């Protein structure tokens, strides 16, 4: 499978903002539902946000509501995660996920989905 390419992680102080990007290479004729998960040290990977292939449906974890915004880019199969008012507990490796058959309303990882390599987000107090 062709990879998902992520960018935009980094280190910020609490209250700051970061914007993550993810692009699915290939898939010229296929549109993917896309989203983000994160995994903090010693914890399981958890859902953050997801968006439908046409952008008309979005889902957020409770921890992300009101602070994070997921949006599709102009290029096919690209997605952004704008993270505002970051907190130390947002510190994690963030992973992009994509799947044409993913039921994003479940907020569960897609079966047979594609995953990015992960990008580190560190929020200091």
C-alpha positions in Angstrom: 0.0 0.0 0.0 1.1 3.5 -0.7 2.0 5.4 2.4 0.3 8.3 4.3 2.7 11.2 4.8 2.3 13.2 7.9 3.8 16.5 8.9 3.3 19.4 11.4 4.2 17.9 14.8 6.4 19.7 17.2 6.8 21.2 20.7 4.6 24.0 22.0 3.7 25.4 25.4 0.3 24.9 26.9 -2.3 27.1 25.2 -0.4 27.0 21.9 -1.5 25.7 18.5 -0.2 23.2 16.0 -1.5 22.1 12.6 -1.0 18.5 11.5 -1.2 17.5 7.8 -1.6 14.1 6.2 -1.6 13.2 2.5 -2.4 9.8 1.0 -0.3 9.2 -2.0 -1.9 7.4 -4.9 -5.6 6.8 -4.7 -6.4 8.9 -7.7 -9.7 7.1 -8.3 -10.4 6.4 -4.7 -11.6 8.7 -2.0 -10.8 7.9 1.6 -12.5 8.6 4.9 -9.6 10.0 7.0 -8.8 10.7 10.6 -6.4 11.0 13.4 -5.5 8.8 16.4 -2.9 9.4 19.1 -0.9 7.3 21.5 0.7 8.6 24.6 3.5 6.7 26.4 2.2 3.7 28.3 -1.3 4.2 26.9 -3.4 2.6 24.1 -3.9 4.4 20.8 -7.1 6.5 21.0 -9.4 8.2 18.5 -9.0 12.0 18.0 -11.1 13.0 15.0 -12.3 11.8 11.6 -13.8 13.2 8.5 -15.8 11.6 5.7 -14.5 11.4 2.2 -16.6 14.2 1.0 -16.1 16.3 4.1 -19.7 16.6 5.1 -19.3 14.5 8.3 -16.9 15.0 11.2 -16.4 13.2 14.5 -14.4 14.2 17.5 -13.3 12.6 20.7 -14.7 14.4 23.7 -11.2 15.6 24.6 -10.9 17.2 21.2 -14.2 18.9 20.9 -14.1 22.7 20.9 -10.3 22.8 20.5 -9.4 20.7 17.5 -10.8 21.0 13.9 -10.4 18.4 11.2 -10.7 19.5 7.6 -10.0 18.1 4.1 -7.5 19.9 1.9 -8.0 20.9 -1.7 -5.8 18.1 -2.9 -7.5 14.7 -3.0 -7.1 12.6 0.1 -5.4 15.2 2.2 -6.5 16.1 5.7 -5.5 18.6 8.4 -5.9 18.7 12.1 -5.8 22.2 13.6 -5.1 21.9 17.3 -5.7 25.0 19.5 -5.5 25.5 23.2 -3.2 22.6 23.6 -2.8 20.9 27.0 0.1 18.8 28.3 -2.3 15.8 28.2 -2.4 16.2 24.4 1.2 15.1 24.3 1.4 12.0 22.1 2.4 10.5 18.8 -0.4 11.4 16.4 -1.2 9.0 13.6 -3.1 9.6 10.4 -5.5 6.9 9.2 -7.4 6.4 6.0 -9.7 3.8 4.5 -12.3 3.9 1.8 -14.6 1.6 3.8 -14.0 3.0 7.3 -17.2 3.7 9.3 -15.9 6.8 11.0 -19.0 7.1 13.2 -17.6 4.2 15.2 -14.6 6.2 16.2 -12.7 2.9 16.1 -9.6 2.2 14.0 -10.3 1.3 10.5 -10.0 -2.4 9.5 -7.6 -2.8 6.6 -6.8 0.9 6.9 -3.7 2.8 5.9 -1.6 4.5 8.6 1.0 7.2 8.7 4.4 6.8 10.4 3.3 9.1 13.3 4.3 12.6 14.3 5.2 13.7 17.8 3.3 16.4 19.5 4.7 17.6 22.8 2.9 20.2 25.0 4.8 21.6 27.9 3.2 23.3 30.9 
